[in-house]
Amino acid sequence: MAGEAEQAAEDRVVDIASSCAGLETLSAMKAPTVRDALAVAAARLSGLVTARRDAELLVLRVLGRDRAWLLAHPEAELSGEQTSQFKEWIERRARHEPVQYIVGEQELYGLAFKVSPAVLIPRPETEHLVEAVIERLPRNATARICDVGTGSGAIAVALAHALPRAEVTALDLSASALVIAKINAERHGVAERVQLLESDLLAAVQGERFDAIVSNPPYVADAELLEDQVRLYEPREALYAGPTGLEIYQRLIPQARESLVAGGWLMLEIGLGQRDALAGMLADWDGVEFVHDLQGIPRVAIARRRA
């Protein structure tokens, strides 16, 4: 058994060396084809479950093409500049850096958002939160919405984009995150209706009243071990809430009660296994319900302030 383990370790070293050498060979090629570039890149990323997909996403971004083009043109050649860029990006991905940070962009609710290590990468689950708000606020009604912990501004901008008469206040403790959120609001033409404020939860808007308060706050417990691409690259303050993972909710929910109009909506993204705890925190609110994702996991807590 020991001999087999040693051999497996040796094979792994050889595989890594081969894939690194392959990238150098790629650089040396005068005009590598898309097929060759993908083969070498997928080998270099072989330790990642998403190796082939990541390689395709990165080569498509380098080439400025879509996947349909890729399938139809596997023999197309990369220029020297494109090859160098692709090689650099593959090396970054091999170190577990998220693809979204490498290309500087992530999509949410059909909109492309700029992202950087200053902000959490928007996740598909957050679309459930955006949809919950849109379903409960009439499209043509004037509404005041507050997005707490806006990060990249993805939720705030998506809501302003979908609700053309809404006024959105987007809050974040990080000034660096607000810079990214401003870029995204301008990119999607809603900057005039998205107010960005540096704030610890709702501190900066005390005394104001909103029709809806929404948030995807930090909800990971301190002891939870996240995968490398999250743990090593995404901002810790946007992920971890404290020892239980519930600490931000415990602060935010009472503040939200004071900042909502009577009958106003509170909508929160929640983590795995947090449904019952949130139900308890919202026991003296009206209309408490939970939205589940496609796997049946509760992802959004919804409640209304009592009149």
Number of C-alpha atoms within 10 A of each C-alpha: 6 7 8 9 10 11 12 12 12 11 12 13 11 12 15 16 12 15 19 18 14 19 23 13 12 22 20 13 14 12 17 21 19 21 15 18 24 22 16 23 29 21 20 25 23 16 13 15 9 11 19 16 12 20 25 20 16 23 26 17 14 18 16 8 12 13 12 8 11 17 11 9 13 14 13 15 18 21 15 16 11 18 26 17 15 26 21 14 20 26 16 15 23 17 12 19 20 21 19 19 21 17 16 14 15 20 16 19 17 9 14 15 25 21 27 21 17 21 26 22 26 22 10 12 16 22 19 18 23 23 14 19 22 16 9 10 17 13 15 11 11 14 18 20 27 28 29 27 27 29 30 29 31 29 28 32 30 24 24 25 17 15 20 15 16 22 21 27 21 28 30 25 18 19 16 16 23 24 16 20 30 19 16 24 25 13 15 15 13 21 18 11 19 25 16 22 19 18 17 14 20 25 11 13 15 11 10 12 19 22 21 25 25 26 26 22 27 23 22 23 17 14 11 11 10 11 9 13 14 17 13 14 17 20 16 17 14 22 20 21 19 16 12 15 22 21 17 16 21 12 12 17 17 12 15 25 19 16 22 24 19 15 16 23 27 26 24 26 23 28 19 10 11 16 17 10 11 21 17 10 13 21 11 13 19 16 15 17 16 21 17 14 15 10 6 8 15 20 22 25 23 23 21 23 23 15 9
